């Protein structure tokens, strides 16, 4: 959430940067500032009346001691009217603040200065590419056919048990899934991330803290009886560990990682984008999260991008890194790099990771702060990235490594799978 302080100090800057997202924020910013002015005026008047009431109470005591009861009665009547006015002003203040906050949460994060204006994915900026696209044998199959041929993933059984988008992994397919998870966790640990096992159900406060609520509430699975949400990513419980927390500067950066299943309704998805593993309602993902001092967050973002790039390189997959334009940026992000791997059988790029810096957008909601050396508290910067999301990684591994002799597994995974060929 944007801070009211920033909106007060430089509303034109906020409007200019939000325009990079193709958003005309001027009307909302004006409403917010008007409500803020009215709220502060009500608070100032209430504070002044309260201060006057304290002086009046002292005066009543003196008049009582002097026996001037008529004056006391008159002052008490006036004081009673003043108290009612203070109550009304406090009610106005609370009303203005509620309306102000309801508007504040509708504004997305301010894009970093490197983020260009654009409508969507076609306007994203290519940062670099790596790896070699494979030459597949004649008759190469897409991963959903390979999964059926080698009895790795049963999509029909998933439909029977739950519904579309809930696949069942079997045999070597299940081993591949679990091996990748452990491989990613091991590499993250080597990079200094502490492993966490968080819950996969979170409350409303957690969803609000990282920005999924209210913006993406319709895409989350909701357990109505208990008012819990199934997590769309481990980012939600991991980052919320530090909600309402003040960290010592010496503890930063915080670096944590977790494997969790993830749940997304993916409403509105259709066509080739949902075939096989391309788009699921339940999928496995390993996440990395950092909390840093503001001055260090973009250095941390670069390090996270390099870490994810190394993971993709170790899996020997052709990849590209894109810096998202304003129109493709998530609601909460200030800057995001997307990783895509090439799916040779489908002849298309598949997104497998987003690495983002949220600056203070999440921490302002979370009240996640650190205490600097001068004793003052500041909001931390929060970052997260997929390291990595498994479905499309598995899809690319199966498709890109198919040969007449079987599917060849990259060497980095051999010790995790106990097989090298499917």
QUIMOHU-V318944 format. One record per residue. RES is the residue in three letters. PHI is phi in radians with two decimals (* if undefined). OMEGA is omega in degrees with one decimal (999 if undefined). Layout:
# QUIMOHU-V318944
RES:PHI:OMEGA / RES:PHI:OMEGA
This chain:
# QUIMOHU-V318944
UNK:*:177.0 / UNK:-1.19:-179.6 / UNK:-1.49:177.6 / UNK:-1.12:178.8 / UNK:-1.06:179.2 / UNK:-1.13:-179.9 / UNK:-1.13:177.6 / UNK:-1.17:-171.1 / UNK:-1.32:-175.0 / UNK:-2.61:-179.4 / UNK:-1.10:-179.3 / UNK:-1.17:178.0 / UNK:-1.10:180.0 / UNK:-1.06:-179.5 / UNK:-1.10:180.0 / UNK:-1.11:-178.2 / UNK:-1.28:177.4 / UNK:-1.21:174.7 / UNK:-1.13:175.3 / UNK:-1.07:176.1 / UNK:-1.51:-176.2 / UNK:1.17:-178.7 / UNK:-2.05:172.3 / UNK:-1.56:-175.1 / UNK:-1.63:-174.0 / UNK:-1.00:-179.0 / UNK:-1.05:-179.3 / UNK:-1.19:178.9 / UNK:-1.06:178.5 / UNK:-1.10:178.2 / UNK:-1.08:-179.6 / UNK:-1.09:-178.1 / UNK:-1.16:176.9 / UNK:-1.14:178.1 / UNK:-1.10:179.0 / UNK:-1.12:178.3 / UNK:-1.09:-179.5 / UNK:-1.17:178.5 / UNK:-1.10:-178.9 / UNK:-1.18:178.0 / UNK:-1.13:178.2 / UNK:-1.13:179.7 / UNK:-1.16:-179.8 / UNK:-1.07:-180.0 / UNK:-1.16:178.9 / UNK:-1.12:179.0 / UNK:-1.10:-179.4 / UNK:-1.15:178.6 / UNK:-1.15:178.8 / UNK:-1.12:177.9 / UNK:-1.10:179.0 / UNK:-1.15:178.3 / UNK:-1.11:178.6 / UNK:-1.16:177.7 / UNK:-1.15:-180.0 / UNK:-1.11:179.6 / UNK:-1.06:177.9 / UNK:-1.16:-179.3 / UNK:-1.17:179.2 / UNK:-1.06:179.6 / UNK:-1.03:-179.7 / UNK:-1.19:-180.0 / UNK:-1.14:177.7 / UNK:-1.09:-179.7 / UNK:-1.13:179.8 / UNK:-1.54:178.5 / UNK:1.36:-179.1 / UNK:-1.56:-171.8 / UNK:-1.23:179.5 / UNK:-1.09:178.5 / UNK:-1.15:179.2 / UNK:-1.07:-178.6 / UNK:-1.08:-179.5 / UNK:-1.14:-179.4 / UNK:-1.19:179.2 / UNK:-1.10:178.4 / UNK:-1.10:178.5 / UNK:-1.12:179.8 / UNK:-1.14:177.9 / UNK:-1.08:177.4 / UNK:-1.12:178.9 / UNK:-1.12:179.2 / UNK:-1.11:178.3 / UNK:-1.12:178.6 / UNK:-1.16:177.6 / UNK:-1.09:178.0 / UNK:-1.03:179.8 / UNK:-1.12:179.1 / UNK:-1.16:177.6 / UNK:-1.12:177.5 / UNK:-1.10:177.0 / UNK:-1.09:180.0 / UNK:-1.03:179.5 / UNK:-1.13:178.5 / UNK:-1.11:179.7 / UNK:-1.10:-178.8 / UNK:-1.14:177.8 / UNK:-1.08:179.6 / UNK:-1.13:179.1 / UNK:-1.08:-179.0 / UNK:-1.15:177.6 / UNK:-1.10:176.3 / UNK:-1.35:-179.1 / UNK:-0.99:-176.1 / UNK:-1.27:176.4 / UNK:-1.51:-179.6 / UNK:-1.55:177.2 / UNK:-1.33:-179.9 / UNK:-1.21:177.2 / UNK:-1.39:178.5 / UNK:-1.14:173.1 / UNK:-1.04:-176.8 / UNK:-1.08:179.1 / UNK:-1.40:-179.0 / UNK:-1.36:-177.6 / UNK:-1.59:176.4 / UNK:-1.27:179.2 / UNK:-3.00:-177.1 / UNK:-1.46:-175.1 / UNK:-3.02:-171.4 / UNK:-0.98:-177.9 / UNK:-1.13:-177.2 / UNK:-1.78:176.8 / UNK:-1.17:-174.6 / UNK:-1.71:176.4 / UNK:-1.28:-179.9 / UNK:-1.57:175.9 / UNK:-2.93:176.2 / UNK:-2.17:178.2 / UNK:-2.68:178.9 / UNK:1.38:-178.1 / UNK:-2.04:174.4 / UNK:-1.24:-176.0 / UNK:-1.36:169.9 / UNK:-1.70:-174.7 / UNK:-1.44:177.5 / UNK:-1.18:178.0 / UNK:-1.05:-179.7 / UNK:1.40:179.1 / UNK:-1.03:-173.3 / UNK:-1.90:170.3 / UNK:-1.24:-170.6 / UNK:-1.10:-179.6 / UNK:-1.18:174.8 / UNK:-1.34:176.4 / UNK:-1.10:179.7 / UNK:-1.06:178.4 / UNK:-1.28:-178.4 / UNK:-1.05:-176.4 / UNK:-1.74:178.1 / UNK:0.97:-177.5 / UNK:-1.74:-175.9 / UNK:-2.44:-179.3 / UNK:-1.94:-179.7 / UNK:-1.32:-179.9 / UNK:-1.16:178.8 / UNK:-1.14:176.0 / UNK:-1.08:176.6 / UNK:-1.10:179.4 / UNK:-1.10:-175.4 / UNK:-1.31:-174.8 / UNK:-2.36:-177.7 / UNK:2.91:178.9 / UNK:-1.07:178.7 / UNK:1.60:178.7 / UNK:-2.25:-174.2 / UNK:-1.25:175.4 / UNK:-1.94:178.9 / UNK:-1.57:-173.5 / UNK:-2.35:171.6 / UNK:0.89:-178.9 / UNK:-1.15:175.7 / UNK:-1.18:177.4 / UNK:-1.15:178.5 / UNK:-1.12:178.3 / UNK:-1.10:-179.8 / UNK:-1.07:-177.4 / UNK:-1.22:177.9 / UNK:-1.13:177.4 / UNK:-1.10:179.2 / UNK:-1.02:-178.2 / UNK:-1.18:176.5 / UNK:-1.04:-179.8 / UNK:-1.12:179.8 / UNK:-1.10:179.1 / UNK:-1.10:179.9 / UNK:-1.16:177.8 / UNK:-1.15:178.3 / UNK:-1.09:179.0 / UNK:-1.13:179.0 / UNK:-1.54:173.8 / UNK:1.71:179.2 / UNK:-1.58:177.6 / UNK:-1.51:-177.4 / UNK:-1.36:178.8 / UNK:-2.17:170.8 / UNK:-2.02:-175.3 / UNK:-1.56:171.4 / UNK:-1.20:178.4 / UNK:-1.82:170.0 / UNK:-1.97:179.8 / UNK:-2.28:178.7 / UNK:-1.56:-177.8 / UNK:-1.06:-178.9 / UNK:-1.05:179.3 / UNK:-1.19:177.6 / UNK:-1.10:177.9 / UNK:-1.21:-174.3 / UNK:-1.05:-179.1 / UNK:-1.72:170.7 / UNK:1.66:175.8 / UNK:-1.22:177.0 / UNK:-1.92:1.4 / UNK:-1.55:-168.6 / UNK:-1.08:-174.0 / UNK:-2.03:-177.5 / UNK:-1.02:-177.4 / UNK:-1.25:179.1 / UNK:-1.65:-178.4 / UNK:-1.77:173.9 / UNK:-1.41:-174.0 / UNK:-1.97:174.3 / UNK:-1.63:-168.3 / UNK:-1.11:-175.3 / UNK:-1.04:-177.8 / UNK:-1.85:-178.3 / UNK:1.02:173.2 / UNK:-1.89:177.8 / UNK:-2.15:169.9 / UNK:-1.25:-171.7 / UNK:-1.23:173.5 / UNK:-1.46:-179.1 / UNK:-2.94:178.3 / UNK:-1.16:175.3 / UNK:-0.90:-173.5 / UNK:-1.15:179.3 / UNK:-1.19:-177.6 / UNK:-1.11:-177.7 / UNK:-1.18:-178.8 / UNK:-1.25:172.4 / UNK:-0.95:-173.8 / UNK:-1.81:173.9 / UNK:-1.14:179.6 / UNK:1.00:-177.5 / UNK:-2.21:172.0 / UNK:-1.98:-179.5 / UNK:-1.65:169.5 / UNK:-1.28:-179.1 / UNK:-0.97:-178.2 / UNK:-1.15:-179.6 / UNK:-1.46:-178.5 / UNK:-1.60:2.3 / UNK:-1.41:167.5 / UNK:-1.48:179.5 / UNK:-2.26:-177.6 / UNK:-2.33:-179.3 / UNK:-2.46:178.7 / UNK:-2.74:165.2 / UNK:-1.71:171.3 / UNK:-2.58:160.0 / UNK:-1.21:-178.8 / UNK:-2.21:-172.9 / UNK:-2.30:179.2 / UNK:-2.46:-178.1 / UNK:-1.23:178.8 / UNK:0.90:179.7 / UNK:-1.08:177.4 / UNK:1.60:179.1 / UNK:-1.39:-178.8 / UNK:-2.82:173.3 / UNK:1.27:-174.3 / UNK:-1.11:-178.1 / UNK:-1.14:-176.3 / UNK:-1.90:180.0 / UNK:-1.18:174.3 / UNK:1.00:-177.7 / UNK:-1.64:-172.8 / UNK:-1.09:-179.5 / UNK:-2.65:-174.3 / UNK:-2.12:173.6 / UNK:-1.56:173.9 / UNK:-2.27:179.7 / UNK:-2.66:-178.7 / UNK:-1.72:-179.7 / UNK:-2.66:171.2 / UNK:-1.88:-173.1 / UNK:-2.03:169.3 / UNK:-2.10:-178.3 / UNK:-2.35:173.8 / UNK:-2.28:166.8 / UNK:-2.07:-174.1 / UNK:-2.35:167.6 / UNK:-1.22:-176.0 / UNK:-0.92:-176.7 / UNK:-1.18:-174.0 / UNK:-1.89:-167.6 / UNK:-1.24:-179.0 / UNK:-1.36:169.7 / UNK:-1.15:177.3 / UNK:-1.10:178.2 / UNK:-1.06:178.3 / UNK:-1.06:179.3 / UNK:-1.13:179.2 / UNK:-1.16:176.8 / UNK:-1.08:179.0 / UNK:-1.11:179.3 / UNK:-1.14:179.5 / UNK:-1.13:178.1 / UNK:-1.04:179.1 / UNK:-1.11:178.2 / UNK:-1.06:-179.7 / UNK:-1.14:177.7 / UNK:-1.11:179.3 / UNK:-1.13:176.9 / UNK:-1.52:173.8 / UNK:1.05:-179.4 / UNK:-1.85:172.3 / UNK:-1.16:-172.6 / UNK:-2.54:169.6 / UNK:-2.50:-179.7 / UNK:-2.04:-178.8 / UNK:-2.10:169.8 / UNK:-1.68:-171.8 / UNK:-1.23:174.6 / UNK:-1.38:-176.3 / UNK:-1.04:-177.6 / UNK:-1.27:-179.3 / UNK:-1.87:-176.8 / UNK:-1.33:177.9 / UNK:-1.20:-177.4 / UNK:-0.96:-171.5 / UNK:-1.65:-170.0 / UNK:-1.52:170.4 / UNK:-1.64:174.5 / UNK:-2.77:-177.5 / UNK:-2.38:168.8 / UNK:-1.91:174.8 / UNK:-1.75:172.1 / UNK:-1.84:174.9 / UNK:-2.22:173.9 / UNK:-1.94:-176.2 / UNK:-1.56:176.5 / UNK:-1.69:-171.2 / UNK:-1.19:-178.7 / UNK:-1.24:178.2 / UNK:-1.51:-179.2 / UNK:0.97:179.1 / UNK:-2.69:177.1 / UNK:-1.52:-179.0 / UNK:-2.10:177.9 / UNK:-1.22:-179.7 / UNK:-2.18:180.0 / UNK:-2.80:167.2 / UNK:-2.17:179.2 / UNK:-2.07:-167.7 / UNK:-2.30:168.9 / UNK:-1.94:-179.6 / UNK:-1.73:-175.9 / UNK:0.87:-176.7 / UNK:-1.75:-174.4 / UNK:-1.08:177.7 / UNK:-1.34:-174.3 / UNK:-1.14:175.4 / UNK:-1.16:175.3 / UNK:-1.22:-175.3 / UNK:-1.37:-169.3 / UNK:0.99:177.4 / UNK:-1.66:-171.2 / UNK:-2.28:171.7 / UNK:-2.36:179.1 / UNK:-1.74:-178.9 / UNK:-1.33:-177.1 / UNK:-1.11:179.2 / UNK:-1.43:177.3 / UNK:1.56:179.7 / UNK:-1.41:178.2 / UNK:-1.73:176.9 / UNK:-2.36:174.4 / UNK:-1.28:174.0 / UNK:-1.32:166.9 / UNK:-1.73:178.6 / UNK:-1.98:179.0 / UNK:-2.42:173.2 / UNK:-2.69:177.3 / UNK:-2.80:174.1 / UNK:-1.47:-178.4 / UNK:-2.49:7.1 / UNK:-2.41:171.1 / UNK:-1.39:-167.9 / UNK:-1.46:-169.1 / UNK:-0.95:-175.9 / UNK:-1.37:170.9 / UNK:-1.10:178.1 / UNK:-1.07:179.4 / UNK:-1.00:-178.6 / UNK:-1.19:178.4 / UNK:-1.07:-179.4 / UNK:-1.16:-175.2 / UNK:-1.23:-172.1 / UNK:-1.29:-174.4 / UNK:-1.92:178.7 / UNK:-1.34:178.1 / UNK:-2.41:175.6 / UNK:-1.05:-179.4 / UNK:-1.59:-178.3 / UNK:2.25:-179.5 / UNK:-1.67:-176.4 / UNK:-1.48:-177.2 / UNK:-1.64:177.6 / UNK:-0.98:-175.3 / UNK:-1.02:-177.7 / UNK:-1.07:-175.8 / UNK:-1.73:-172.5 / UNK:-0.97:-176.1 / UNK:-1.23:178.9 / UNK:-1.54:-172.8 / UNK:-1.82:-175.8 / UNK:1.12:169.0 / UNK:-2.67:-178.8 / UNK:-2.08:179.4 / UNK:-2.38:172.8 / UNK:-1.73:999
